[in-house]
């Protein structure tokens, strides 16, 4: 059983930045790790992920603005979000796939003027 704890969400104005963190309860042993988000009234959608070989993929809506990275020593994954837009407002979930998918509890990101 892997526990995931997200942090770093909050409220920011359009054009601002936030960095989300996802701390895993074990030494990284994932196949894939990444982020999904769910806006009010909408389905949860993929944002970005990184594989155990270091391959990264981003949703078209965040390419060039978001960057996923990891710190193996801290068992922590990050999502650096720049040039935030109101449409980025959502609950962001950490996603970790090993023997099965694991999810964090989510962290709220609100982009509003």
Residue frames as qw, qx, qy, qz and C-alpha x, y, z in Angstrom:
[[0.000, 0.889, 0.458, 0.000, 0.00, 0.00, 0.00],
 [0.427, 0.161, 0.022, 0.890, 1.42, 3.37, -1.06],
 [0.095, -0.830, -0.427, 0.346, 0.32, 6.58, 0.63],
 [0.390, 0.396, 0.234, 0.797, 0.50, 9.81, -1.36],
 [0.192, -0.765, -0.389, 0.476, 0.30, 13.24, 0.21],
 [0.383, 0.601, 0.278, 0.644, -0.13, 16.30, -1.99],
 [0.272, -0.738, -0.256, 0.563, 0.61, 19.87, -1.00],
 [0.319, -0.163, 0.313, 0.880, 1.20, 23.25, -2.58],
 [0.079, 0.625, 0.648, 0.428, -2.25, 24.12, -3.83],
 [0.147, -0.503, -0.338, 0.782, -3.83, 27.50, -3.26],
 [0.333, 0.859, 0.382, -0.073, -5.24, 30.59, -4.89],
 [0.428, -0.289, 0.311, 0.798, -3.33, 32.62, -7.43],
 [0.377, 0.713, 0.055, -0.588, -4.05, 35.31, -9.98],
 [0.829, 0.524, 0.175, 0.089, -3.91, 34.60, -13.71],
 [0.460, 0.778, -0.330, 0.273, -0.33, 34.54, -14.89],
 [0.427, -0.697, 0.508, -0.270, 0.93, 33.38, -11.52],
 [0.550, 0.318, -0.771, 0.033, 2.77, 30.23, -10.51],
 [0.756, -0.454, 0.316, -0.351, 2.38, 27.38, -8.06],
 [0.353, 0.383, -0.853, -0.008, 4.39, 24.26, -7.32],
 [0.876, -0.273, -0.001, -0.398, 2.55, 21.13, -6.27],
 [0.033, 0.471, -0.868, 0.154, 4.30, 18.36, -4.35],
 [0.912, -0.127, -0.186, -0.343, 3.39, 14.71, -3.95],
 [0.117, -0.558, 0.786, -0.239, 5.25, 12.76, -1.28],
 [0.819, -0.002, -0.520, -0.243, 5.16, 8.98, -1.46],
 [0.714, -0.589, 0.276, -0.257, 5.33, 6.75, 1.61],
 [0.910, -0.121, 0.314, 0.241, 7.93, 4.51, 0.04],
 [0.273, -0.474, 0.526, 0.651, 11.11, 4.73, -1.95],
 [0.557, 0.515, -0.191, -0.623, 10.13, 5.38, -5.54],
 [0.336, -0.097, 0.914, 0.205, 9.32, 2.13, -7.31],
 [0.565, 0.540, 0.322, -0.534, 6.70, 3.29, -9.72],
 [0.569, 0.300, 0.619, 0.452, 6.13, 2.43, -13.36],
 [0.116, 0.577, 0.308, 0.747, 4.42, 5.74, -13.97],
 [0.253, -0.560, -0.502, 0.608, 3.79, 8.72, -11.71],
 [0.146, 0.328, 0.347, 0.866, 1.93, 11.86, -12.52],
 [0.146, 0.275, 0.397, -0.863, -0.91, 14.29, -12.06],
 [0.002, -0.532, -0.743, -0.406, -4.58, 14.41, -12.97],
 [0.086, 0.090, 0.284, -0.951, -7.04, 17.23, -12.33],
 [0.036, -0.543, -0.825, -0.152, -10.78, 17.52, -11.96],
 [0.094, -0.140, 0.003, -0.986, -12.67, 20.75, -12.46],
 [0.398, 0.205, 0.603, -0.660, -16.15, 21.21, -10.96],
 [0.712, 0.443, 0.250, -0.484, -18.73, 19.23, -12.90],
 [0.596, 0.615, -0.468, -0.216, -16.13, 17.65, -15.16],
 [0.986, -0.046, -0.134, 0.091, -14.30, 14.35, -15.41],
 [0.545, -0.681, 0.374, 0.315, -10.83, 13.79, -14.00],
 [0.735, 0.671, -0.065, 0.070, -8.29, 14.30, -16.80],
 [0.834, -0.093, 0.018, 0.543, -4.62, 13.65, -17.29],
 [0.023, -0.982, 0.098, 0.159, -2.24, 16.56, -16.82],
 [0.324, 0.729, -0.600, 0.051, 1.28, 15.11, -16.94],
 [0.938, -0.317, 0.139, -0.021, 3.23, 12.01, -16.11],
 [0.136, 0.723, -0.677, -0.020, 6.74, 10.67, -15.89],
 [0.958, 0.016, -0.270, -0.097, 7.80, 7.06, -16.37],
 [0.790, -0.540, 0.202, 0.210, 10.47, 5.11, -14.51],
 [0.738, 0.177, 0.257, 0.599, 12.73, 5.67, -17.51],
 [0.232, -0.436, -0.029, 0.869, 12.28, 9.43, -17.30],
 [0.075, 0.348, 0.621, 0.698, 9.90, 9.86, -20.21],
 [0.116, 0.390, 0.452, -0.793, 7.45, 12.70, -19.69],
 [0.038, 0.439, 0.695, 0.567, 4.14, 13.52, -21.33],
 [0.074, 0.276, 0.346, -0.894, 1.87, 16.52, -20.94],
 [0.340, 0.689, 0.633, -0.098, -1.68, 17.34, -21.85],
 [0.393, 0.498, 0.316, 0.705, -1.82, 19.79, -24.77],
 [0.209, -0.893, -0.277, -0.286, -3.51, 22.34, -22.53],
 [0.555, -0.811, 0.105, 0.153, -0.49, 22.60, -20.22],
 [0.821, 0.175, 0.128, 0.529, 2.47, 22.07, -22.57],
 [0.381, 0.529, -0.024, 0.758, 5.06, 24.78, -22.21],
 [0.327, -0.696, 0.089, -0.633, 3.58, 25.98, -18.92],
 [0.816, -0.485, 0.220, -0.227, 3.79, 22.98, -16.57],
 [0.443, 0.527, -0.716, 0.111, 6.84, 20.88, -15.74],
 [0.913, -0.371, -0.035, -0.167, 6.85, 17.55, -13.92],
 [0.367, 0.580, -0.656, 0.314, 9.91, 16.44, -11.98],
 [0.869, -0.425, -0.243, -0.075, 10.94, 14.21, -9.12],
 [0.046, -0.714, 0.612, -0.337, 13.39, 14.09, -6.22],
 [0.790, -0.010, -0.612, -0.034, 14.31, 10.48, -5.63],
 [0.325, 0.156, -0.668, 0.651, 16.07, 11.24, -2.34],
 [0.280, -0.020, 0.411, -0.867, 12.87, 12.76, -0.97],
 [0.133, 0.326, 0.933, 0.073, 10.44, 10.33, -2.64],
 [0.187, 0.680, 0.356, -0.613, 8.64, 13.42, -3.87],
 [0.389, 0.409, 0.581, 0.587, 7.24, 14.43, -7.23],
 [0.014, -0.517, -0.165, 0.840, 6.58, 18.01, -8.25],
 [0.367, 0.642, 0.561, 0.371, 4.44, 19.87, -10.73],
 [0.195, -0.374, -0.018, 0.906, 5.69, 23.37, -11.46],
 [0.269, 0.711, 0.628, 0.165, 2.81, 25.38, -12.90],
 [0.209, -0.320, 0.071, 0.921, 3.56, 28.70, -14.57],
 [0.204, 0.020, -0.384, -0.900, 1.42, 31.17, -16.51],
 [0.120, 0.318, 0.907, -0.247, -1.66, 29.85, -14.78],
 [0.255, -0.195, -0.429, -0.844, -5.04, 30.45, -16.36],
 [0.579, -0.125, 0.331, -0.735, -8.55, 30.42, -14.88],
 [0.877, 0.134, -0.289, -0.361, -9.21, 27.19, -16.77],
 [0.465, 0.297, -0.778, 0.301, -6.46, 25.52, -14.72],
 [0.449, -0.331, 0.448, -0.698, -8.74, 25.77, -11.68],
 [0.833, -0.038, -0.495, -0.245, -9.33, 22.25, -10.41],
 [0.736, -0.544, 0.392, -0.097, -8.51, 19.72, -7.74],
 [0.485, 0.609, -0.626, -0.045, -5.16, 18.19, -8.64],
 [0.921, -0.291, 0.208, -0.152, -4.52, 14.54, -7.83],
 [0.055, -0.614, 0.779, 0.116, -1.24, 12.71, -7.58],
 [0.944, 0.188, -0.026, -0.271, -1.21, 9.35, -9.41],
 [0.151, -0.593, 0.791, 0.007, 1.27, 6.53, -8.81],
 [0.922, 0.173, -0.151, -0.311, 1.23, 3.22, -10.64],
 [0.145, -0.503, 0.850, -0.060, 3.08, 0.19, -9.34],
 [0.147, 0.119, 0.982, 0.013, 1.15, -3.04, -8.83],
 [0.078, 0.723, 0.673, 0.136, -1.99, -0.91, -9.25],
 [0.114, 0.625, 0.072, 0.769, -2.89, 2.77, -9.44],
 [0.384, -0.515, -0.533, 0.550, -2.72, 4.79, -6.23],
 [0.068, 0.751, 0.269, 0.599, -4.23, 8.25, -5.75],
 [0.211, -0.003, -0.456, 0.865, -3.60, 11.11, -3.40],
 [0.026, 0.604, 0.686, -0.404, -6.37, 13.01, -1.64],
 [0.287, 0.731, 0.404, 0.470, -6.15, 15.99, -3.98],
 [0.308, -0.442, -0.181, 0.823, -5.16, 19.62, -3.58],
 [0.293, 0.846, 0.441, -0.063, -7.22, 22.59, -4.74],
 [0.363, -0.113, 0.244, 0.892, -5.80, 25.06, -7.22],
 [0.199, 0.838, 0.488, -0.139, -7.83, 28.20, -7.89],
 [0.374, -0.002, 0.265, 0.889, -6.82, 30.73, -10.54],
 [0.016, 0.824, 0.551, 0.133, -8.88, 33.89, -10.35],
 [0.257, 0.348, -0.079, 0.898, -8.52, 37.63, -10.44]]
